[in-house]
Amino acid sequence: MERGSARLFQQATSPAFKQSWNVVELETRKQIRRKVNELLRLAGDMTVTTSEMRQQLLQSVATFGTPFATQLVRSLYRDDYAERQSVVWLLTVLNEKETIPPLQRMASDSRLPRALRLSASLALAGMGVTAETIKNNRRVRLYAIS
C-alpha cells in the first residue's frame, strides 16, 4: 500500500514542475520589485519631473535589463486605479520596445478585466504604437505653392 501512494507522490513532484531558481535570481527579482514600487511612489509625487523620472527608468533598465520592463508590465495587475495609472505613465515615459508585445496581448485578451485591458491600451497609445496613433502620425500635409 505504501509503495502505491509513494509512486503517486513521486509523479506529482516530477522535475517538470520544479522551479530551479537560484538565490541570486530570487534576490534580483526582489530588487526589481522594490525598484518598481519605489518608482510608483515617485510617480505619485508631484515634484518629480518627467525628465527625472525618465532618467530613473533608464537607470533601472541599465541596471536590471529586460526583466525590469517585464516587471513594470506585470505591475498593471493592480486593483488600485491610481497605481495602474502611474504604471501606464511609467510605461509611456520608458517607451521600451520589449513591453509592446505583452501589452498588445493584454489589451486584446478578453478574459482580463476591462480596466486592465484599457490600461494596456492606454500605455500602447501613449507609446504611439496603436493603429490610430500610427495613422494620425502619417498625416498628409498639403502645401500651397505660389
C-alpha positions in Angstrom: 0.0 0.0 0.0 2.8 2.4 0.8 4.6 1.9 -2.5 1.5 2.8 -4.5 1.0 6.0 -2.6 4.7 6.8 -2.8 4.6 6.4 -6.6 1.7 8.9 -6.8 3.7 11.3 -4.7 6.8 10.9 -6.9 4.7 11.6 -10.1 3.2 14.7 -8.5 6.7 16.1 -7.9 8.1 15.4 -11.3 11.1 17.6 -12.5 8.8 19.3 -15.0 7.0 21.1 -12.1 10.1 22.0 -10.1 11.4 25.6 -10.1 15.2 25.7 -10.4 15.9 29.3 -9.4 19.0 30.1 -7.5 19.3 32.6 -4.7 20.8 35.3 -6.9 17.9 35.2 -9.3 15.4 35.4 -6.5 17.2 38.3 -4.9 17.4 40.2 -8.2 13.7 39.7 -8.7 13.1 41.2 -5.2 15.3 44.2 -6.1 13.4 44.7 -9.3 10.0 44.6 -7.5 11.4 47.1 -4.9 12.6 49.4 -7.6 9.2 49.3 -9.4 7.4 50.1 -6.1 9.8 52.9 -5.4 9.2 54.4 -8.9 5.4 54.1 -8.4 5.8 56.1 -5.2 7.8 58.7 -7.1 5.2 58.8 -9.8 2.7 59.9 -7.3 5.0 62.8 -6.1 4.1 65.9 -8.0 7.5 67.5 -7.6 9.3 64.8 -9.8 9.6 66.0 -13.3 9.2 63.7 -16.4 12.9 64.0 -17.3 13.9 63.0 -13.8 11.5 60.0 -14.0 12.9 59.1 -17.4 16.4 59.2 -16.0 15.4 56.9 -13.1 13.7 54.5 -15.6 16.7 54.4 -17.9 19.0 53.8 -15.0 16.8 50.9 -13.8 16.8 49.4 -17.3 20.6 49.7 -17.5 20.9 48.0 -14.1 18.3 45.2 -14.4 17.8 44.9 -18.2 14.7 43.5 -19.8 13.3 41.9 -16.6 12.7 45.4 -15.2 10.4 46.3 -18.2 8.7 43.0 -17.8 8.0 43.6 -14.1 6.7 47.1 -15.0 4.2 45.5 -17.4 3.2 43.0 -14.7 2.6 45.9 -12.3 -0.5 46.7 -14.3 -2.2 43.8 -12.5 -3.2 46.1 -9.6 -6.6 46.7 -8.1 -6.0 50.4 -7.3 -6.8 52.7 -10.3 -4.3 55.3 -9.3 -1.5 52.8 -9.2 -2.4 51.4 -12.6 -2.5 55.0 -13.9 1.0 55.5 -12.6 2.2 52.3 -14.2 0.7 53.4 -17.5 2.6 56.7 -17.2 5.9 55.0 -16.4 5.5 52.7 -19.4 4.7 55.6 -21.6 7.8 57.5 -20.3 10.0 54.5 -20.6 8.7 53.6 -24.2 10.6 50.3 -24.2 10.1 48.1 -27.3 10.2 44.9 -25.3 7.0 45.9 -23.5 4.9 46.3 -26.7 4.1 42.5 -27.4 2.9 41.8 -23.8 0.9 45.0 -23.7 -0.7 44.1 -27.0 -1.6 40.6 -25.7 -3.1 42.1 -22.5 -5.1 44.7 -24.5 -6.7 42.0 -26.7 -7.3 39.3 -24.1 -11.0 39.3 -23.4 -10.5 37.1 -20.3 -8.8 40.0 -18.5 -10.8 42.7 -16.7 -11.8 45.6 -18.8 -9.9 48.1 -16.6 -6.7 46.1 -17.2 -7.2 45.9 -21.0 -7.9 49.6 -21.0 -4.7 50.4 -19.1 -2.7 48.3 -21.5 -4.3 50.1 -24.5 -3.6 53.5 -22.9 0.0 52.5 -22.5 0.3 51.4 -26.1 -1.4 54.6 -27.3 1.0 56.7 -25.1 3.9 54.9 -26.7 2.4 55.7 -30.2 2.1 52.1 -31.4 -1.6 51.7 -31.9 -3.2 51.7 -35.3 -4.9 55.0 -34.5 -1.7 56.8 -33.4 0.3 55.5 -36.3 -2.4 56.6 -38.8 -2.6 60.1 -37.2 1.2 60.5 -37.3 1.2 59.9 -41.1 -1.0 62.9 -42.0 -0.7 64.1 -45.5 0.5 67.7 -45.5 -0.7 69.8 -48.3 1.4 72.9 -49.2 0.3 75.8 -51.4 3.0 76.7 -53.8 2.7 80.2 -55.2 
